[in-house]
């Protein structure tokens, strides 16, 4: 709900408090992991969503 209401900081805080997000990598490491995980997604072949 926080993100839907543009409360980005509150949303990130909630994610961090519930161990859903970590801040322990460099930007390059984070981007590499994000792209890698996205490549494994079952939704990657969806064209019109």
N, CA, C and O atoms as CSV, one atom per row, in Angstrom:
chain,resi,resn,atom,element,x,y,z
A,1,UNK,N,N,0.822,-1.190,0.000
A,1,UNK,CA,C,0.000,0.000,0.000
A,1,UNK,C,C,0.867,1.254,0.000
A,1,UNK,O,O,0.518,2.254,-0.628
A,2,UNK,N,N,1.981,1.204,0.693
A,2,UNK,CA,C,2.851,2.377,0.785
A,2,UNK,C,C,3.327,2.820,-0.600
A,2,UNK,O,O,3.292,4.007,-0.923
A,3,UNK,N,N,3.768,1.867,-1.408
A,3,UNK,CA,C,4.269,2.229,-2.731
A,3,UNK,C,C,3.150,2.769,-3.614
A,3,UNK,O,O,3.366,3.702,-4.388
A,4,UNK,N,N,1.963,2.192,-3.505
A,4,UNK,CA,C,0.825,2.649,-4.304
A,4,UNK,C,C,0.451,4.086,-3.974
A,4,UNK,O,O,-0.087,4.805,-4.816
A,5,UNK,N,N,0.734,4.498,-2.754
A,5,UNK,CA,C,0.429,5.868,-2.334
A,5,UNK,C,C,1.652,6.778,-2.424
A,5,UNK,O,O,1.657,7.875,-1.866
A,6,UNK,N,N,2.682,6.322,-3.124
A,6,UNK,CA,C,3.928,7.076,-3.326
A,6,UNK,C,C,4.705,7.329,-2.040
A,6,UNK,O,O,5.487,8.277,-1.967
A,7,UNK,N,N,4.502,6.496,-1.030
A,7,UNK,CA,C,5.272,6.585,0.211
A,7,UNK,C,C,6.471,5.644,0.107
A,7,UNK,O,O,6.534,4.617,0.783
A,8,UNK,N,N,7.417,6.012,-0.751
A,8,UNK,CA,C,8.546,5.146,-1.075
A,8,UNK,C,C,9.387,4.822,0.153
A,8,UNK,O,O,9.693,3.656,0.402
A,9,UNK,N,N,9.762,5.835,0.917
A,9,UNK,CA,C,10.595,5.603,2.094
A,9,UNK,C,C,9.898,4.676,3.089
A,9,UNK,O,O,10.528,3.777,3.645
A,10,UNK,N,N,8.608,4.891,3.314
A,10,UNK,CA,C,7.854,4.023,4.231
A,10,UNK,C,C,7.801,2.592,3.707
A,10,UNK,O,O,7.919,1.639,4.477
A,11,UNK,N,N,7.625,2.447,2.404
A,11,UNK,CA,C,7.588,1.114,1.805
A,11,UNK,C,C,8.909,0.394,1.947
A,11,UNK,O,O,8.943,-0.788,2.290
A,12,UNK,N,N,9.998,1.097,1.686
A,12,UNK,CA,C,11.324,0.497,1.827
A,12,UNK,C,C,11.600,0.150,3.283
A,12,UNK,O,O,12.175,-0.898,3.575
A,13,UNK,N,N,11.193,1.020,4.190
A,13,UNK,CA,C,11.377,0.756,5.617
A,13,UNK,C,C,10.633,-0.505,6.030
A,13,UNK,O,O,11.178,-1.331,6.763
A,14,UNK,N,N,9.396,-0.667,5.571
A,14,UNK,CA,C,8.624,-1.872,5.886
A,14,UNK,C,C,9.286,-3.124,5.317
A,14,UNK,O,O,9.362,-4.153,5.990
A,15,UNK,N,N,9.761,-3.035,4.088
A,15,UNK,CA,C,10.446,-4.177,3.488
A,15,UNK,C,C,11.686,-4.552,4.286
A,15,UNK,O,O,11.941,-5.731,4.531
A,16,UNK,N,N,12.446,-3.562,4.684
A,16,UNK,CA,C,13.671,-3.820,5.445
A,16,UNK,C,C,13.350,-4.417,6.816
A,16,UNK,O,O,14.030,-5.345,7.255
A,17,UNK,N,N,12.340,-3.907,7.489
A,17,UNK,CA,C,11.955,-4.413,8.811
A,17,UNK,C,C,11.496,-5.866,8.752
A,17,UNK,O,O,11.622,-6.601,9.731
A,18,UNK,N,N,10.970,-6.272,7.619
A,18,UNK,CA,C,10.482,-7.641,7.459
A,18,UNK,C,C,11.471,-8.531,6.707
A,18,UNK,O,O,11.108,-9.593,6.202
A,19,UNK,N,N,12.726,-8.081,6.640
A,19,UNK,CA,C,13.803,-8.841,5.990
A,19,UNK,C,C,13.487,-9.207,4.540
A,19,UNK,O,O,13.824,-10.297,4.078
A,20,UNK,N,N,12.837,-8.286,3.830
A,20,UNK,CA,C,12.491,-8.510,2.427
A,20,UNK,C,C,13.431,-7.785,1.474
A,20,UNK,O,O,13.365,-7.989,0.262
A,21,UNK,N,N,14.297,-6.947,2.009
A,21,UNK,CA,C,15.246,-6.211,1.186
A,21,UNK,C,C,16.527,-6.032,1.991
A,21,UNK,O,O,16.495,-5.862,3.210
A,22,UNK,N,N,17.657,-6.073,1.282
A,22,UNK,CA,C,18.950,-5.890,1.944
A,22,UNK,C,C,19.709,-4.771,1.246
A,22,UNK,O,O,19.516,-4.506,0.059
A,23,UNK,N,N,20.562,-4.133,2.000
A,23,UNK,CA,C,21.405,-3.067,1.466
A,23,UNK,C,C,22.853,-3.406,1.777
A,23,UNK,O,O,23.472,-2.771,2.630
A,24,UNK,N,N,23.398,-4.404,1.090
A,24,UNK,CA,C,24.757,-4.834,1.394
A,24,UNK,C,C,25.628,-5.039,0.158
A,24,UNK,O,O,26.695,-5.646,0.250
A,25,UNK,N,N,25.193,-4.548,-0.981
A,25,UNK,CA,C,25.955,-4.719,-2.213
A,25,UNK,C,C,26.263,-3.365,-2.838
A,25,UNK,O,O,25.656,-2.349,-2.500
A,26,UNK,N,N,27.209,-3.381,-3.743
A,26,UNK,CA,C,27.459,-2.172,-4.517
A,26,UNK,C,C,26.346,-2.034,-5.554
A,26,UNK,O,O,25.600,-2.981,-5.802
A,27,UNK,N,N,26.241,-0.874,-6.146
A,27,UNK,CA,C,25.226,-0.653,-7.175
A,27,UNK,C,C,25.405,-1.642,-8.324
A,27,UNK,O,O,24.426,-2.202,-8.818
A,28,UNK,N,N,26.632,-1.855,-8.744
A,28,UNK,CA,C,26.887,-2.775,-9.852
A,28,UNK,C,C,26.485,-4.205,-9.481
A,28,UNK,O,O,25.877,-4.903,-10.292
A,29,UNK,N,N,26.818,-4.644,-8.266
A,29,UNK,CA,C,26.414,-5.981,-7.816
A,29,UNK,C,C,24.896,-6.103,-7.782
A,29,UNK,O,O,24.333,-7.106,-8.222
A,30,UNK,N,N,24.246,-5.083,-7.260
A,30,UNK,CA,C,22.786,-5.107,-7.160
A,30,UNK,C,C,22.136,-5.188,-8.533
A,30,UNK,O,O,21.198,-5.959,-8.731
A,31,UNK,N,N,22.623,-4.403,-9.475
A,31,UNK,CA,C,22.058,-4.417,-10.821
A,31,UNK,C,C,22.290,-5.767,-11.491
A,31,UNK,O,O,21.402,-6.289,-12.166
A,32,UNK,N,N,23.474,-6.329,-11.307
A,32,UNK,CA,C,23.770,-7.640,-11.890
A,32,UNK,C,C,22.844,-8.707,-11.332
A,32,UNK,O,O,22.319,-9.531,-12.082
A,33,UNK,N,N,22.641,-8.697,-10.022
A,33,UNK,CA,C,21.747,-9.675,-9.398
A,33,UNK,C,C,20.306,-9.463,-9.835
A,33,UNK,O,O,19.579,-10.429,-10.065
A,34,UNK,N,N,19.890,-8.215,-9.952
A,34,UNK,CA,C,18.531,-7.914,-10.396
A,34,UNK,C,C,18.294,-8.444,-11.807
A,34,UNK,O,O,17.275,-9.083,-12.069
A,35,UNK,N,N,19.225,-8.184,-12.709
A,35,UNK,CA,C,19.088,-8.640,-14.094
A,35,UNK,C,C,19.126,-10.162,-14.163
A,35,UNK,O,O,18.356,-10.771,-14.906
A,36,UNK,N,N,20.016,-10.776,-13.392
A,36,UNK,CA,C,20.097,-12.234,-13.376
A,36,UNK,C,C,18.787,-12.841,-12.877
A,36,UNK,O,O,18.251,-13.755,-13.502
A,37,UNK,N,N,18.275,-12.344,-11.767
A,37,UNK,CA,C,17.022,-12.869,-11.219
A,37,UNK,C,C,15.858,-12.642,-12.171
A,37,UNK,O,O,14.981,-13.496,-12.301
A,38,UNK,N,N,15.847,-11.492,-12.835
A,38,UNK,CA,C,14.808,-11.220,-13.827
A,38,UNK,C,C,14.890,-12.237,-14.966
A,38,UNK,O,O,13.863,-12.697,-15.466
A,39,UNK,N,N,16.115,-12.587,-15.375
A,39,UNK,CA,C,16.275,-13.537,-16.478
A,39,UNK,C,C,15.730,-14.919,-16.127
A,39,UNK,O,O,15.386,-15.697,-17.017
A,40,UNK,N,N,15.650,-15.224,-14.837
A,40,UNK,CA,C,15.109,-16.507,-14.391
A,40,UNK,C,C,13.595,-16.478,-14.204
A,40,UNK,O,O,12.976,-17.516,-13.972
A,41,UNK,N,N,13.009,-15.307,-14.301
A,41,UNK,CA,C,11.585,-15.144,-14.027
A,41,UNK,C,C,10.726,-15.884,-15.041
A,41,UNK,O,O,11.038,-15.916,-16.231
A,42,UNK,N,N,9.650,-16.475,-14.560
A,42,UNK,CA,C,8.723,-17.148,-15.459
A,42,UNK,C,C,7.939,-16.148,-16.295
A,42,UNK,O,O,7.276,-16.540,-17.256
A,43,UNK,N,N,7.999,-14.874,-15.954
A,43,UNK,CA,C,7.257,-13.842,-16.674
A,43,UNK,C,C,8.079,-13.186,-17.785
A,43,UNK,O,O,7.579,-12.289,-18.464
A,44,UNK,N,N,9.311,-13.608,-17.981
A,44,UNK,CA,C,10.189,-12.923,-18.931
A,44,UNK,C,C,9.722,-13.026,-20.378
A,44,UNK,O,O,10.115,-12.212,-21.214
A,45,UNK,N,N,8.901,-14.002,-20.677
A,45,UNK,CA,C,8.460,-14.182,-22.055
A,45,UNK,C,C,7.131,-13.494,-22.350
A,45,UNK,O,O,6.620,-13.583,-23.466
A,46,UNK,N,N,6.582,-12.821,-21.375
A,46,UNK,CA,C,5.326,-12.099,-21.590
A,46,UNK,C,C,5.609,-10.850,-22.423
A,46,UNK,O,O,6.489,-10.061,-22.078
A,47,UNK,N,N,4.880,-10.671,-23.498
A,47,UNK,CA,C,5.129,-9.535,-24.375
A,47,UNK,C,C,4.139,-8.400,-24.157
A,47,UNK,O,O,4.524,-7.232,-24.215
A,48,UNK,N,N,2.908,-8.708,-23.914
A,48,UNK,CA,C,1.876,-7.678,-23.772
A,48,UNK,C,C,1.249,-7.744,-22.396
A,48,UNK,O,O,0.271,-8.461,-22.186
A,49,UNK,N,N,1.804,-7.007,-21.470
A,49,UNK,CA,C,1.237,-6.952,-20.133
A,49,UNK,C,C,1.199,-5.587,-19.728
A,49,UNK,O,O,0.755,-5.283,-18.621
